[in-house]
Structures are given as structure tokens and as C-alpha cells.
Amino acid sequence: MSRFDKKLERRGTDCMKWDVVDKAFEAEGIIPMWVADMDFETPRAVTDAIIRRATHGAFGYNVVPQSYYDALINWLKRRHGWEIRKEWIAYTPGVIPALYWAVGAFTKPGDKVLVQSPVYYVFYNAISVWNREAVCNQLVQTEDGYRIDFADLEEKLSDPAVTLMIFCSPHNPVGRVWTREELEKVSQLCVKHNVLLVADEIHSDLVFRGHKHIPIASISEEAANNTIVCVAPSKTFNLAGLATANAIIPNKKIYDAFCAERRKSAIHTPDIFGMIALEAAYDHGEEWLEDLIDYLQANYDYLESWLAENLPQVKPLRPEGTYLIWLDFKSLGMSSEELKTFLNTKARVALDQGYWFGKGGEGFARMNIACHRSTLEEGLARLKGAIDAL
Ligand SMILES: Cc1ncc(COP(=O)(O)O)c(C=O)c1O
């Protein structure tokens, strides 16, 4: 029995995933397998550290302790072989704010930002909020999963109006953990065409056995000098509500410009509990994380064989990382609007709609399998019931 077999009731905790799902999907009794957080308790060490700090009772202004930096530095070194320095770390209250600030700080009106669709839809918001244009280097689906079209990437990066690229590594939603060769090519092309690389590595700890995440800034000095890497303990340890992430920026000029943009939002210090949680998770959460990866792998294996046996019309893409499964519903022959209505009101399974992720997302939906096995079983049974009734 895994520690993740314990069923956690999340309803009634003002939880976005469960408490507003009916409203968000305009469907009653819909099962939430959408937003990227997990139906699991964080490691006990994290909860204990928060309780210890909470019982002190005074929550005035805080500073970032050395132990916070040490925990992050040691984590990146231990888990990903990346040696970073304290001066490279810029706190952010989430990866999304970091992306917004990067676009604000490093693009000007008329500039364009490159993304690789289908991709986490908030990337588009971080671009449009500044009235910049998104340029898509669409990922190519092959028999072996998605690949980067490097010729198209180079052509688009060579447009002088393209000054920044937001790169998702590992990739949400297609689940790729990019290889060293792919990372080298992406980084070299950005350097060659003078495009700043912003790497969203929020899913980097959630990598299945047989794959290895490589921080893109760790591959060369040239890469480090041209990259902002965003990391967080939030996906890994289910801490998104504690709003704590970090941008790692080795280049001092880029670091200073990023922090200047951050100052405009009047953000100065991390949340006390977010800092405590990051430290406890990185210092004491490793064994828990290994168990989590096993549980997620078992959930995926279950999903894959269940679909093959019971619902072959729906094809899952085997992920190399993340707990987000890209499901291909194209055999149903529905338009994006029809698929959405079908999933919400007939199957009553709340999934992130493929078209939200941009070009190439049509006909797909994203399922979050970081849930109790019984939730997964229920979600799959509902899909089958609805598809059988078509
Ligand atoms: C690729 C990616 N980046 C960022 C986020 C959210 O970041 P945060 O909650 O730290 O702002 C998510 C959440 O799903 C994500 O998948």
C-alpha cells in the first residue's frame, strides 16, 4: 500500500480543482481531472514545519534566510546536477509572475515571443498582456511522441522581431522530457539569433524512470548567460497555494533587469509559509517524491492498459514527465466545441481542453492523473459510458 492510497477529501477547502469545478465547466457533478495540482497530502515534514512556525504566532515582515537558498541550491545540485549560486536566485510568487515579468522586462512594443504549441495556455496570456505577438513553432507529433521542428524554429527565431522564447521543459501538455541534444539545439539557436530564452522548468522534478531532466542553463556557459530558468516546489510537492517559486538567472545584467521589473509589482519578500515549505520539501521530501513517481507511473500504466482494452478510441500519449496526460480524442470526429460539450455534459469529466493549448491542440484533452486510483477509475468509466452511448 502506497502513502498515496489514502483518499483525501478536498471539497470544502476552497480548493480550485474541486470546489469550483461545476461552475468552471458549467456542468453538475463533474469529476475534476483538470488544473495541475495533486489530490495528495504534501510530505509530513512540510506540514510539521508549517505547524511549528505557525504556533509561534507572530507573522510580521520576514527576510529570506540562508537556509532557504541552501535548500534550493542543494536540491538543484542533488536532483539535476546543476550548480547554481545564491546571487542567481530571484524569488517570485509563482512561475506565472516570473513569465509575465520576463516578457515585460525583455520585450518592447512590436516584439514577438516564440512558444512551442500546443503549450501551457498561460504562456499566451503572459505575451498578450503586454500586447506582444505570440509566434508558434508547432511541435510535430510522430510515432515516438512529439518532436521539435528545428528548421521551422530557426526560421522563426531569425525574425529580428522575435526577441524572447518561452520554453516548457518538461513540456506541458505533451509530456516530453527534452534530451541533451534537443536542449543544446534550442539554446544554440536562441544564442545565434539573439533571442532570450525563458525556460519554465516547473515540472522538472516529475520525471519518469528512464528519463532525465537537464536544466537548459546547465548545458554550457553560453546557455547560462542567455537563459532565465523558472523552478518551484509547487508541482512536485503540491504547494501551489503557498505561492513560492524562483527564477534562476546567471547573467547579472539580465538578473538586475528582471528584478527591476519585479519591483514594479511591489513584491519584496516571500510568504513565510511558502519559504518554510520550500525548505522542508527540498531538505526532507526526496523519499516521498520517489514514492510519488512510482504512484504516478502506476496510475499511467493503469490508464494506458485500461484504455487499450476498454476504450481504444481514446489514445493516450505516454508521458516522459509530468502527471498530465495528453489524450487524443480525434477518432470521435468532433469539433473542439463539440468535444468540450461532450466531455463536460455527457461524460462529466473536467479535462483541460486541447484547443486551449493553441495550434495542434484541437481534438485532444489533458487529463490530470495525480489523483487517487478510484478517481482515475471513475473518470475513465465515465468516458467509456458516454462514448459507448454515442
Ligand atoms: C508549465 C507551467 N508553468 C507554470 C505553472 C503555474 O505556475 P505557478 O503556479 O507557480 O505560477 C503551471 C501550472 O500548471 C505549469 O504547468
The ligand as an SDF file (V2000), in Angstrom:
LIG
                    3D

 16 16  0  0  0  0  0  0  0  0999 V2000
    4.2650   24.8240  -17.3160 C   0  0  0  0  0  0  0  0  0  0  0  0
    3.6310   25.5200  -16.1420 C   0  0  0  0  0  0  0  0  0  0  0  0
    4.1330   26.6920  -15.7110 N   0  0  0  0  0  0  0  0  0  0  0  0
    3.6340   27.3430  -14.6530 C   0  0  0  0  0  0  0  0  0  0  0  0
    2.5420   26.8400  -13.9750 C   0  0  0  0  0  0  0  0  0  0  0  0
    1.9670   27.5760  -12.8030 C   0  0  0  0  0  0  0  0  0  0  0  0
    2.9630   28.2060  -12.0910 O   0  0  0  0  0  0  0  0  0  0  0  0
    2.7110   28.9250  -10.7040 P   0  0  0  0  0  0  0  0  0  0  0  0
    1.5420   28.2990  -10.0500 O   0  0  0  0  0  0  0  0  0  0  0  0
    3.9940   28.7490   -9.9720 O   0  0  0  0  0  0  0  0  0  0  0  0
    2.5060   30.3830  -11.0390 O   0  0  0  0  0  0  0  0  0  0  0  0
    1.9630   25.6250  -14.3880 C   0  0  0  0  0  0  0  0  0  0  0  0
    0.7800   25.0920  -13.7140 C   0  0  0  0  0  0  0  0  0  0  0  0
    0.0910   24.2730  -14.2070 O   0  0  0  0  0  0  0  0  0  0  0  0
    2.5480   24.9520  -15.4920 C   0  0  0  0  0  0  0  0  0  0  0  0
    2.0640   23.7720  -15.9100 O   0  0  0  0  0  0  0  0  0  0  0  0
  1  2  1  0
  2  3  1  0
  2 15  2  0
  3  4  2  0
  4  5  1  0
  5  6  1  0
  5 12  2  0
  6  7  1  0
  7  8  1  0
  8  9  2  0
  8 10  1  0
  8 11  1  0
 12 13  1  0
 12 15  1  0
 13 14  2  0
 15 16  1  0
M  END
$$$$
